[in-house]
Amino acid sequence: MKILTLNTWQERGAWQGRWEVILEGIRKFRPDIVAFQELFNKFWALEVRNKTGFPAMVFPKEHSGLVIYSNYPVSKSGELVLTRSPMEEYGRYLSWAELKAGKENFFLFNTHLSWKLEDGTTRKKQAEEVLKFIQTTAKNKEAVLVGDLNAPPHSDEIRWLIKEGKFLDLFQHFHPQENGFTWDNRNPYAAGSSHKMPDRRIDQILVRGKGSLLANPASCDLIYTEPRKDGVWASDHAGVLGIFT
């Protein structure tokens, strides 16, 4: 099983060219599940599904930008509205799907927490809501939480989420000595942001459970970390690809 998460940076910059790069990556790495953030356009989401051939797509009812594509059938899906930051003019959400893999089901949760560096208090509240919902919804089943958490693993709010949720930070597991920046100012789309932010690993794959589906992670690596030959990057974020055997 291969799981990819990527913040797609809405329809900013040369977005159609960027999506060519994103789709090239999907064709190359052939993930079984893709969780996108900042994909708001349903018509384009359907076009992406047509281009990639995923049999299942979960597109949110809320304006969350959280889209899930899957080669596995979707048994259930939905969305949770999270605490709204006083520093933002838009909402934050958790999108989820229960997926059927053979005789077993597991849960995929996709989120995008508040982004401002100084907004850790809101992110902590959002993390608490996410974890409570996962515990109530997934119960003892295997679960994966992915997305743009907008804070690095050593931040108080993310350390709390990982510890209390008993999650395995997949990238950290395989690369304990690497920074793994997914917000990297080498990328001109990140460096050119109107809000200057430091290099950080803020996009993550977190795994929980001891079933047969996710118990044997094989690798976790960053993708979309370099531009295409013409200088076009996939997004202002790097993607994260986790592989399980």
C-alpha angles and dihedrals in degrees: 000000000000123000124191128190125187138163101224098200095236114256095319129137117356088343099169090052089046090053089054086060092047092050091047088056092050091051090048100045098030099208118198092214129029123189114192129189124202095025100133102154109091093193090055091044089056090047090052089052090051092049095047100037098226108164094211132047129176110201115182125245089212120067092256104126089224109135127174125198120189143179086204121080115259113234096180137353141177148141138253124210110225131205111291117235118237085220095059134063096212139057133259126221149182118226120195145179134190106220129199115222109179109301094344135074128210135176131244117197121190123190145163115204127203112292112211115109093227094048099087092126091062092044089053091054090047091048090051091052092047093050094046090051093048092050092049097042105035096031106174097347123110114271139187123202114197138166148079104318092176092220131077123249093257093058116108095244096049094042088053092049094050095045098044093041093047089230127166111227096222099200092047089050093059100030108033093159098044129092094215094194112200090176099054124169090211082079107081091213089061095039090050094055115129087234112056110222132178124250108276143159100241102146112079150173112214120185131200132179141051103241127122097264102063103016094097111052111184103187146339122202142161119253132185088043096136134045126252115258090269090058097256116139123203094237143325086272132058118235128238122223121194122189126199128188 
